[in-house]
């Protein structure tokens, strides 16, 4: 005889876990798409059924009791496991949707210009981009991601794609006036906010460690490269962002020196995605292009 499982008050559990994790009824209500009053009522019902208090309700503050803290920690782990399990089961369906988590500059400067080739090979596969890069946590709804780093991300498999080499680039007219790296002393050096180490790394390798980049600062590499192409100054380009612009003559590299950023571009994914039909097709395609780009 199958033993019947007696589950607790699930709506109350969801309301409590969200409130304890986010720090209040209002934020939990926003997450669960109900009213704060509904969250409060469900938590109260859960407390009544458990016969203990999960929150200490004080003026303008909601604090979990010792029992509440223990309960929330365990419930959050269970819910996270449920999300991962659901993603694994969904992946087993052989989805023909490919969702790629990728930074906006990598998408615009390298991936999108090559998308037509991928669609020619996989015309029945629906491709979706989720941009944000390192500023957005990896979402398990994504099929895979493309990240810059050392290849060491816990819980992810990482396949190396490209070297991230640094090279100063500018408009061709400016490049023609650059005879040696010493000419950078009087140039406007464009900066990227999240990569302040790029210019110092290259300048040190060139024996010009005393030069300081003090030009306009941009949020993304793509913005700095566009400014360089428009003649604003010299940007520190990173591969493979600048490859197409160099070939097309929109940008020029005035010096032969190229310096490693100390990181590589990787294709990252959860192991349960490795046999997903959409991922298998994308992995084969991008690794082939990456091999030809080295």
PLY file of the C-alpha trace (Angstrom):
ply
format ascii 1.0
element vertex 294
property float x
property float y
property float z
element edge 293
property int vertex1
property int vertex2
end_header
0.00 0.00 0.00
1.34 3.39 -1.00
1.79 5.69 1.96
0.03 9.02 1.48
2.32 12.03 1.73
1.02 14.85 3.89
2.35 18.08 2.46
2.39 21.33 4.40
0.55 24.52 3.33
2.42 25.13 0.05
1.07 28.62 -0.69
2.07 29.69 2.80
5.51 28.15 2.38
6.09 30.03 -0.88
4.93 33.28 0.72
7.11 32.78 3.80
10.26 31.80 1.84
9.93 34.80 -0.48
9.32 37.20 2.42
12.23 35.83 4.47
14.62 35.82 1.50
13.71 39.30 0.21
13.30 40.88 3.63
9.66 41.93 3.56
6.08 41.29 2.51
6.12 43.98 -0.19
9.06 42.52 -2.11
7.65 39.00 -1.73
4.31 40.23 -3.08
6.03 41.73 -6.12
7.87 38.47 -6.80
4.77 36.28 -6.42
2.38 38.74 -8.14
-0.03 39.12 -5.21
-0.66 41.85 -2.65
1.41 42.36 0.53
-1.76 41.70 2.51
-2.13 38.31 0.82
1.47 37.43 1.69
0.92 38.43 5.31
-2.27 36.38 5.49
-0.67 33.25 4.01
2.31 33.49 6.35
-0.07 33.88 9.31
-1.98 30.75 8.24
1.29 28.83 7.90
2.39 29.90 11.38
-0.98 28.84 12.79
-0.72 25.41 11.17
2.87 24.92 12.32
2.09 26.18 15.79
5.09 28.53 15.97
6.12 32.02 14.99
8.33 32.39 11.89
8.60 36.18 12.02
8.95 38.80 14.71
6.75 41.66 13.57
8.16 44.97 14.75
7.51 48.56 13.74
8.77 49.05 10.17
10.76 45.82 10.37
10.22 42.14 9.78
12.75 39.74 11.33
12.79 35.96 11.10
12.77 34.03 14.36
15.48 31.37 14.92
12.98 28.75 13.67
12.15 30.97 10.71
15.81 31.33 9.73
16.32 27.56 9.77
13.09 26.99 7.81
13.96 29.63 5.18
17.46 28.29 4.58
16.14 24.79 3.93
13.22 25.96 1.81
15.38 28.18 -0.40
17.66 25.21 -1.10
14.66 23.03 -1.95
13.20 25.64 -4.31
16.57 26.15 -6.03
16.81 22.37 -6.53
13.29 22.36 -7.97
14.24 25.07 -10.46
17.32 23.10 -11.55
15.37 19.85 -11.82
12.71 21.52 -13.95
15.39 22.93 -16.26
16.91 19.46 -16.64
13.58 17.87 -17.49
12.79 20.62 -19.97
16.17 20.15 -21.65
15.42 16.44 -22.13
12.61 17.38 -24.50
15.19 18.15 -27.19
14.21 21.79 -27.42
14.96 23.56 -30.68
15.26 26.90 -28.89
18.79 28.21 -28.29
19.09 30.96 -25.66
22.57 32.45 -25.40
23.63 34.59 -22.45
26.17 37.01 -23.90
27.47 40.53 -23.31
26.10 43.26 -25.60
29.46 44.03 -27.22
30.29 40.38 -27.99
26.80 39.96 -29.45
26.99 43.07 -31.64
30.67 42.90 -32.63
31.12 39.20 -33.29
28.13 36.91 -32.84
25.33 38.72 -34.65
27.40 39.40 -37.81
27.88 35.60 -38.08
24.32 34.64 -37.17
23.20 34.26 -40.77
25.78 31.52 -41.26
24.47 29.64 -38.23
20.87 30.00 -39.40
21.84 28.66 -42.80
23.18 25.53 -41.12
20.36 25.25 -38.55
17.32 26.89 -40.20
14.80 25.24 -37.83
16.49 26.36 -34.64
15.10 29.44 -32.88
17.88 31.67 -31.53
17.38 34.05 -28.62
19.88 36.45 -27.07
19.96 37.37 -23.39
22.47 40.20 -23.09
24.10 41.52 -19.97
27.34 39.60 -19.72
29.17 39.59 -16.42
26.73 42.07 -14.87
23.85 39.58 -15.02
23.89 36.24 -13.13
23.70 33.13 -15.28
20.08 32.12 -15.80
19.31 28.38 -15.97
16.71 29.12 -18.63
19.64 29.92 -20.93
21.06 27.14 -23.06
24.61 28.42 -22.65
26.65 31.57 -22.16
29.80 33.22 -23.47
32.03 34.67 -20.77
35.44 36.25 -20.43
37.54 34.88 -17.59
39.89 32.18 -16.39
37.58 29.25 -17.18
36.93 28.49 -13.52
33.24 28.86 -12.76
31.84 26.49 -10.14
29.00 24.27 -11.40
29.74 25.10 -15.06
31.55 23.32 -17.84
33.75 25.76 -19.78
35.05 25.32 -23.33
37.81 27.75 -24.37
37.04 29.68 -27.56
39.28 32.72 -28.14
42.31 34.40 -26.69
41.57 37.89 -25.38
44.49 39.88 -26.78
44.76 43.65 -26.33
45.74 45.99 -29.17
45.39 49.80 -29.41
43.15 50.81 -32.33
41.99 54.08 -33.84
40.69 55.65 -37.02
43.01 55.04 -40.01
43.78 58.76 -40.32
45.01 58.88 -36.72
46.94 55.62 -37.12
48.93 57.10 -39.99
50.27 59.76 -37.60
51.34 57.15 -35.02
54.96 56.23 -35.75
55.75 54.52 -32.41
54.05 53.82 -29.07
55.72 56.97 -27.72
53.18 58.95 -29.76
50.49 57.81 -27.32
51.80 60.39 -24.83
49.93 63.14 -26.60
46.92 61.09 -27.69
43.42 60.81 -26.23
43.26 57.33 -24.73
39.70 56.01 -24.52
38.83 53.90 -21.48
36.31 51.16 -20.61
34.88 51.44 -17.09
34.90 47.74 -16.22
38.40 47.12 -17.65
40.66 49.73 -16.02
43.65 47.37 -16.16
43.75 47.13 -19.99
45.75 50.27 -20.79
48.24 49.83 -17.90
48.85 46.20 -18.96
49.61 47.13 -22.58
51.60 50.26 -21.73
53.78 48.36 -19.25
54.54 45.73 -21.91
55.49 48.56 -24.30
57.84 50.12 -21.73
55.54 53.11 -21.19
54.25 52.40 -17.70
54.32 56.09 -16.72
51.64 57.04 -19.26
48.15 57.30 -17.76
44.98 56.90 -19.80
42.80 59.93 -19.01
40.45 60.12 -21.99
36.66 59.64 -22.05
35.36 56.58 -20.23
32.71 54.28 -21.70
30.57 51.54 -20.17
31.26 48.95 -22.88
34.10 48.08 -25.26
31.76 48.55 -28.21
31.17 52.18 -27.32
34.89 52.87 -27.01
35.60 51.17 -30.35
32.87 53.21 -32.06
34.34 56.40 -30.61
37.77 55.35 -31.90
36.37 54.70 -35.38
34.81 58.19 -35.29
38.18 59.78 -34.54
37.63 60.61 -30.86
40.86 58.94 -29.77
42.70 55.65 -29.39
40.84 52.73 -27.81
42.26 49.57 -26.31
40.74 46.91 -28.51
40.19 43.34 -27.41
39.88 40.32 -29.66
37.66 39.23 -31.22
35.71 42.53 -30.99
37.97 44.40 -33.38
38.73 41.72 -36.00
35.93 42.63 -38.41
36.60 46.38 -38.15
40.29 45.88 -38.87
39.53 43.76 -41.94
36.99 46.30 -43.20
39.34 49.27 -42.60
37.01 51.00 -40.14
39.75 50.72 -37.52
43.52 50.45 -37.77
46.11 49.06 -35.35
49.06 51.49 -35.49
51.42 49.16 -33.61
52.27 45.48 -34.06
52.39 44.78 -30.32
49.55 42.67 -28.96
49.35 41.80 -25.25
47.34 39.04 -23.59
44.62 40.26 -21.27
45.35 37.25 -19.09
41.90 35.78 -19.79
40.10 33.87 -22.54
36.61 33.72 -23.94
34.71 30.58 -22.95
31.50 28.84 -23.90
29.93 27.93 -20.56
26.99 25.65 -19.82
25.45 23.40 -17.21
26.33 19.73 -17.64
22.69 18.74 -18.02
22.63 20.81 -21.22
25.50 18.98 -22.94
23.22 16.68 -24.97
20.57 19.31 -25.71
20.12 19.30 -29.51
20.23 23.09 -29.75
23.40 23.31 -27.67
25.15 20.51 -29.57
24.54 22.35 -32.85
25.71 25.70 -31.50
28.80 24.21 -29.82
29.90 22.54 -33.06
29.42 25.77 -35.02
31.12 28.21 -32.65
34.08 25.94 -31.92
34.68 25.59 -35.67
34.68 29.38 -36.08
36.83 29.85 -33.00
39.42 27.41 -34.36
39.67 29.48 -37.53
39.95 32.70 -35.54
43.09 31.73 -33.61
0 1
1 2
2 3
3 4
4 5
5 6
6 7
7 8
8 9
9 10
10 11
11 12
12 13
13 14
14 15
15 16
16 17
17 18
18 19
19 20
20 21
21 22
22 23
23 24
24 25
25 26
26 27
27 28
28 29
29 30
30 31
31 32
32 33
33 34
34 35
35 36
36 37
37 38
38 39
39 40
40 41
41 42
42 43
43 44
44 45
45 46
46 47
47 48
48 49
49 50
50 51
51 52
52 53
53 54
54 55
55 56
56 57
57 58
58 59
59 60
60 61
61 62
62 63
63 64
64 65
65 66
66 67
67 68
68 69
69 70
70 71
71 72
72 73
73 74
74 75
75 76
76 77
77 78
78 79
79 80
80 81
81 82
82 83
83 84
84 85
85 86
86 87
87 88
88 89
89 90
90 91
91 92
92 93
93 94
94 95
95 96
96 97
97 98
98 99
99 100
100 101
101 102
102 103
103 104
104 105
105 106
106 107
107 108
108 109
109 110
110 111
111 112
112 113
113 114
114 115
115 116
116 117
117 118
118 119
119 120
120 121
121 122
122 123
123 124
124 125
125 126
126 127
127 128
128 129
129 130
130 131
131 132
132 133
133 134
134 135
135 136
136 137
137 138
138 139
139 140
140 141
141 142
142 143
143 144
144 145
145 146
146 147
147 148
148 149
149 150
150 151
151 152
152 153
153 154
154 155
155 156
156 157
157 158
158 159
159 160
160 161
161 162
162 163
163 164
164 165
165 166
166 167
167 168
168 169
169 170
170 171
171 172
172 173
173 174
174 175
175 176
176 177
177 178
178 179
179 180
180 181
181 182
182 183
183 184
184 185
185 186
186 187
187 188
188 189
189 190
190 191
191 192
192 193
193 194
194 195
195 196
196 197
197 198
198 199
199 200
200 201
201 202
202 203
203 204
204 205
205 206
206 207
207 208
208 209
209 210
210 211
211 212
212 213
213 214
214 215
215 216
216 217
217 218
218 219
219 220
220 221
221 222
222 223
223 224
224 225
225 226
226 227
227 228
228 229
229 230
230 231
231 232
232 233
233 234
234 235
235 236
236 237
237 238
238 239
239 240
240 241
241 242
242 243
243 244
244 245
245 246
246 247
247 248
248 249
249 250
250 251
251 252
252 253
253 254
254 255
255 256
256 257
257 258
258 259
259 260
260 261
261 262
262 263
263 264
264 265
265 266
266 267
267 268
268 269
269 270
270 271
271 272
272 273
273 274
274 275
275 276
276 277
277 278
278 279
279 280
280 281
281 282
282 283
283 284
284 285
285 286
286 287
287 288
288 289
289 290
290 291
291 292
292 293
